[in-house]
Amino acid sequence: MPSSITQPAASPALVAGTALIVESFARLLQRQLLAATEADVFTALWSAPRVVLAHGTQADPIFFYGNRMALELFEMDFASFTQLPSRFSAEPMERDARERFLQQVNRDGYIDDYAGVRVSSTGKRFLIQQAVVWNLADRSGVVHGQAATFESWKVL
């Protein structure tokens, strides 16, 4: 595991991506991901007391964001995590089920009770529970990827 996980630089693309994570969650789920008074979404999302991660819309989607808790759980630094195809967050035998689940999210907009086994970079398996997974749709309805958040997991 990285000895020290540091917040990435606030590039315009990353700031826009974190804003889309928070805004699309609020639009789809009609509730806030962060406290309504959070002025600095980029920093607040990074230090949120829950895992937050997101991938893009590539043919083999790659994570473009993981907050501090996500990086700690997956045992990766930001640079490594944001080069990882998101399918590698699941074990090989779980990937077909994960793909079917993501197709359901794409169709329905979000799911707010997902559970599934994931694996860290060192092979540590953990069960995520009560996860919310949603489409990163902008105000025009264009989908830019999918995001997930959860507060509960159990190391297996």
Secondary structure, DSSP 4 states (H G I P E B T S, - for coil): --S---PPP--HHHHHHHHHHHHHHHHHHSS-SS-TT-S-HHHHHHT-SSEEEEE--SSS-BEEEE-HHHHHHHT--HHHHTTSBGGGGS-GGGHHHHHHHHHHHHHHSEEEEEEEEEE-TT--EEEEEEEEEEEEE-TT--EEEEEEEESEEEE-
